């Protein structure tokens, strides 16, 4: 599972390096991120929920988990995942993390989560 999470960190970094067209919105994302509440981005398939979450978190310290990854799902262990995420956050001078974004929900299954290290 550690390798799967490390691979997803590389995927997160790759996604963040891509050029994106800025989205126009009425929301102040920095203000939204101050709240400890879970943020849920909803919408039809392929409208940019994951991209919007990436743009909102760009420049912030966060982990990325894609539950559409069979390697991660087949080895999923919640306690080990929390330990690994704590290690990721520890390498960035913080030891806390909180679940922030769930950009995709389909048939009650969680596919993607962004965890903000605080």
SULZIHU-V156175 format. One record per residue. N is the residue number from 1. SS is DSSP state (hx for helix, st for strand, lp for the rest). PHI is phi in degrees with one decimal (none if undefined). D_LAST is the distance of its C-alpha to the last C-alpha in whole Angstrom. Layout:
[[N/SS/PHI/D_LAST] [N/SS/PHI/D_LAST]]
This chain:
[[1/lp/none/23] [2/hx/-60.2/21] [3/hx/-64.2/23] [4/hx/-61.7/23] [5/hx/-68.9/19] [6/hx/-64.1/20] [7/hx/-62.8/22] [8/hx/-70.2/20] [9/hx/-64.0/17] [10/hx/-62.4/20] [11/hx/-63.9/21] [12/hx/-58.2/18] [13/hx/-63.5/19] [14/hx/-63.4/22] [15/hx/-62.6/21] [16/hx/-69.8/19] [17/hx/-81.7/22] [18/lp/-76.1/25] [19/lp/-79.3/26] [20/lp/-122.0/25] [21/lp/-80.5/27] [22/lp/-60.3/25] [23/lp/-92.6/25] [24/lp/-92.7/26] [25/lp/-152.0/25] [26/lp/-89.3/25] [27/lp/-93.3/21] [28/lp/-95.1/19] [29/hx/-64.8/16] [30/hx/-62.6/14] [31/hx/-67.0/15] [32/hx/-61.4/14] [33/hx/-71.3/11] [34/hx/-68.7/10] [35/lp/-74.6/12] [36/lp/-77.8/10] [37/lp/-69.3/13] [38/lp/-70.2/14] [39/st/-104.3/15] [40/st/-122.7/19] [41/lp/-99.3/21] [42/lp/-119.7/24] [43/lp/157.7/27] [44/lp/-62.4/30] [45/lp/-58.9/30] [46/lp/63.0/29] [47/lp/-99.7/28] [48/lp/109.2/25] [49/hx/-62.0/22] [50/hx/-66.9/21] [51/hx/-63.0/21] [52/hx/-62.3/20] [53/hx/-62.7/17] [54/hx/-60.3/17] [55/hx/-65.0/18] [56/hx/-65.7/15] [57/hx/-98.0/12] [58/lp/-56.9/14] [59/lp/87.4/13] [60/lp/-105.1/9] [61/lp/-90.6/8] [62/st/-148.3/9] [63/st/-101.0/11] [64/st/-130.5/14] [65/st/-124.7/17] [66/st/-107.9/20] [67/lp/-81.5/22] [68/lp/-86.9/25] [69/lp/-91.6/25] [70/hx/-61.2/28] [71/hx/-60.5/27] [72/hx/-71.0/24] [73/hx/-64.0/26] [74/hx/-67.4/28] [75/lp/-113.6/26] [76/lp/-61.3/24] [77/lp/-143.6/23] [78/hx/-59.1/20] [79/hx/-64.8/19] [80/hx/-66.4/19] [81/hx/-62.3/17] [82/hx/-62.1/14] [83/hx/-64.2/15] [84/hx/-65.0/15] [85/hx/-65.9/12] [86/hx/-63.5/11] [87/hx/-64.2/13] [88/hx/-60.2/12] [89/hx/-67.4/8] [90/hx/-61.8/10] [91/lp/-69.7/12] [92/lp/-117.1/10] [93/lp/65.0/9] [94/lp/-146.2/6] [95/lp/-118.6/7] [96/lp/-109.8/5] [97/st/-146.5/5] [98/st/-142.8/7] [99/st/-73.8/10] [100/st/-118.2/11] [101/st/-118.1/14] [102/st/-126.7/17] [103/st/-76.8/20] [104/st/-137.2/23] [105/st/-128.1/24] [106/st/-141.8/28] [107/lp/50.5/30] [108/lp/64.1/27] [109/st/-102.1/26] [110/st/-83.2/22] [111/st/-104.1/23] [112/st/-147.6/19] [113/st/-136.8/16] [114/st/-115.0/13] [115/st/-112.8/9] [116/st/-88.4/6] [117/st/-82.5/4] [118/lp/-122.5/0]]
